[in-house]
């Protein structure tokens, strides 16, 4: 049988690349070398494609570097498969070789800029794409939109989105996720609604759904979250998509519906460690420490390996429910049975657990045994415990460490002021307030939120004009009187119809 020609090898290599048949492709590479077909631009480009498709990037780079003069196609293949820094090095080499980035190279370079947060280089590529008329290509525009969104330049992302003549589901998902990442609940939900109507195949494209559910949970938009849940059920995606199931568990828990979170978890056909950790966290946040421990034990019994986040959730649950003994046992089991070394966050959970239980001296001893330098979260947990039990001596130690670690955080000064005030040390209160004034620190005021017609209205102390306060108080007084009259009427009716 005669040896295969270069053209035959090229066709076989492309078929191997499509099938990701690395072993067979490597044998063809050897045949090309033995047959004396290399160097040859087409064959070498096909070899780069094969190795990139099979995730053998070092082999692809070795072939590419051996090419006397790589073609633009070879640059594009390697650009698309390379990690961000290597992709930008390749872009530099491409320009140095006298090539002009085309509509395949520009998106790859923009993705690298997005990962590395190189917004200035990304903006330069934007100008380049405008000059060459690449923005009409939806792939280029979506990469540009994604770059601006990940850089936090939402205004630029919106401008790119509005100027696009063609939008696929990738573009809509990217824009919805960008709004969600920026915490803009109303815009996220409105754009998601528009996407369901305007975008082709968007109804079954679920990539933006976790972001939408996350913003619903963050803003307490239970009804909107239920709408999305209903849509997922109609698409038969709720019980088969693990990230969506995890997002639903989290959303319901943040909206105060722990039973709904439990029901979602129970209905999931597949679960991963995030599913278990999320449910544990949900129970813990709502003070259901025993239930959280039950979920953790079931997780371990089903041979699901817990990770660092799982242990943070379990320890935090124990802390909120005062389960000191259980918390100690779980902390000790991390390295002994699960091979996970506790991080500073786990130590902070233990300090919080001991501090809430009033074992402040034990918490101090625990901090001294830490293998790493205590971070702000550790000292913050200790300071909170001291505020709970009015422990001035230890509170001062924790607070002054926090003053060094978080120099601009006014809440640490306010917490120590509260401890001084609780024990009657007014000189300490005056001294700290004077120091805060010198540093230009201002306490962030608390606010109340009222949602009216889908829009959240914030009310801060002192932000309401006096004439409006009078009207509000008058209406409140009328409501109280009406409610009182109604209650009296119901009491009278109950007495009238009470059986004898």
ABEGO torsion letter per residue (X at the ends): XBBBBAAAAAAAAAAAAAAGBAAAAAAAAAAAAAAGAOBBAAAAAAAAAAAAAAGBAAAAAAAAAABABBBAAAAAAAAAABBAAAAAAAAAAAAAAGBBBBAAAAAAAAAAAAAAGBAAAAAAAAAAAAAAGAAABAAAAAAAAAAAAAAGBAAAAAAAAAABABBBAAAAAAAAAAAAAAGBAAAAAAAAAAAAAABBGAAABAAAAAAAAAAAAAAGBAAAAAAAAAAAAAAGAAAABAAAAAAAAAAAAAAGBAAAAAAAAAABABBBAAAAAAAAAAAAAAGBAAAAAAAAAAAAAAGBBBBAAAAAAAAAAAAAAGBAAAAAAAAAAAAAAAGBBBBAAAAAAAAAAAAAAGBAAAAAAAAAABABBBBAAAAAAAAAAAAAAGBAAAAAAAAAAAAAABAABAAAAAAAAAAAAAAGBAAAAAAAAAAAAAAGBBBBBBBBBBBBGGBBBBBBBGABBAAAAAAAAAAAAAAAAAAAAAAAAAAAAAAAABBX
